[in-house]
Amino acid sequence: MDEKTKRRLSHKNLTTDELFTGYYDLLKIRITPNQYLQYKALLDKFQAFLGGMPPSQALALKFLGLYTHRAQATIFRYTGIIRGFMDWYGEGLDVKVKKPKHLPEYVEPADIEKLVEAITCKHNHKDTIARDEMLIRFAQMTGLRRSELANLKVSDIHLEKRTVFVRQGKGMKDRAVPIPLSLISKLISFLADKQPSDSLFNLTSRSITDKLSTWSKKAGVKIHPHQLRHSYAEQLLEKGAALTSVQALLGHESLQTTSVYLGIRPNALREAVDKLDMVKPMPEQTYLKIKIHDNDNNLADNIEIQGEIPINSVQNSVSNFFKQHIQFEKDNQENT
């Protein structure tokens, strides 16, 4: 009896409520709280769709069919969530959905500055200007995900080490991200009246998105939270950071995920190819004339050598006997 059959039989006598509750308990220890909420929202709809009937491939596919009008990325994500449940149940889900491949949206640095200006010049909620500006700068200079920004505590910031510790990021993985020196002085001021247990920004993931949307409209630009992360990755690569280093800083499990940031800046590919026209030209050839005189100072021979030939190496290669009688000249020069 294979593992799937064993799992299916062990779940056979459970009600749908018991099934989903058991799966939710497993998810809580496997994924982040933010991911859990997203998974549960879809799985609750799947449970309601089943209407008390036991899960099956046919019903799972029919449920997913309700979302075929959604974006390809959404269909891919929903299929993965339902497949995870079906695999745990022991039924499996025999369907393949191609993961969409889209280049990250590039954001001009000037647009980020417009965004910050819109925040600092706002007339309402002036008491949050410092926090809101820090949120943008921090996201821009550390590349943290929206959920990671929302989950940060003051204690996660280590100024003496110039490091922010990301706790249980995507995939429940911790990582340390260096903080640029240009941000340290602003952070010292920002953290002055905060306690270690305080939330750094006191914002949820959703509120970060909503606020950024409001500020973007006011600034006349189009920027969403993940674009600040894109900007961070692109700037690092543009300044020569190794792809593997960027992978570690972003918390990507696969290097292939990080590679999508190569060349997202407009004209980046053109500029890369144009570098072929900047190959250093071959140096001009040097011509040396070696005039050999006999003891009576009569010209015995006149030898012309072509190529990049260091004079010292030619001198060293001539026998001691003739060395005293050799004069080296470059073209159009005498007694060099």
Summary of the structure (lengths in Angstrom):
residues: 336
radius of gyration: 33.6
end to end distance: 92.5
largest distance: 118.4
contacts: 848
relative contact order: 0.08
helix: 56%
strand: 10%
